[in-house]
Amino acid sequence: MTQNTNNNRNSLLPLWVFLIVTIILSIVQVVVNNPLLLLERFVKYGGWIEIPFIAFYGAFLVYKMQDPKESPRWRIRSWTIFTIVFFLQLILGLIGFENFLMTGKLHLPIPVMIISGPIFRGELSLMVFLLLSTIILSGPAWCSQLCYMGAIDGMLANKKKQNKKIKSKLALKSTMLFLVIIITLILRWFNISLLISTITAISFGVIGIGIMIFISGRRGSMIHCVLYCPVGTVVSLLKYINPFRMEISDMCTMCMKCTPVCKYDALNVEDIKNGKPAYSCTFCGDCLAECKPNAIKYKLFNLSPTAARNAYLIITISLHAIFLAVARI
């Protein structure tokens, strides 16, 4: 049997998500002077109207995703919604509706800016804190639920995966991160003009889009996220500060049905024999429905696999709903 079924959903999970999202967004609404909730920017006290809708959305989503068979479909749907909302706000901000922008000023919507921006400016940004908070709370969920560019990579890679392992992933990922840091430091140390620095960042983003279209789409794997994106590298390296884990038990029959559904190249033969997905695993859980003996499991301390997965869903979906409400350009 799968870890959860349509007829055996835990009714407490939606309640937990509803309460967590409501409490955190209420604190944001009260404490933050510059209104973060979208309706509050247009209508006084509008944030209080928005909060229950966002909380209900999170509760509905966790209800649907409890079933491992349904989880991949709803994960993609919710991730797509997140991306559409993000870029719709960007477009509206660009055409003159500045209330849709976080500070009223445009910031490049390129993930690499989360890393290179603070290095170039010499100061931390809100996005850095948001990224670190997700790693601490839910490990690598940023790369499977919260990154607006990752959703695009996932959609373009939505075809039958080639059964070819990506070689030297860690070396390639680390090299890309190193190059981004070095180039950013050079731009800062030599006082390169803002125009050239901006063009450099845009070029990095354009190359990433090209990788999504011409490589991810052809291979059926998220090459942009797995190899190119430096934020993904940071997430992969730092996710171990989080207590959640994915493991493959000795119940595994080596049927390899999980490998084609993993778009992060984390379930190759060597990984399965090692008893755990590769470090590029984002804990998305898409593989669970394909594992008939239930050998792939979430792990959190001494909790049962079902309890560990439920805890992961509560935290991750709560973060998703909260970010949907507050994360803007």
PyMOL commands that set and color helices and strands:
alter all, ss='L'
color gray80, all
select helices_A, chain A and resi 12-31+38-42+46-65+71-94+98-100+113-121+126-138+142-146+148-156+169-189+194-219+223-228+230-241+259-261+269-274+288-290+305-326
alter helices_A, ss='H'
color red, helices_A
select strands_A, chain A and resi 245-248+296-299
alter strands_A, ss='S'
color yellow, strands_A
deselect
rebuild
show_as cartoon
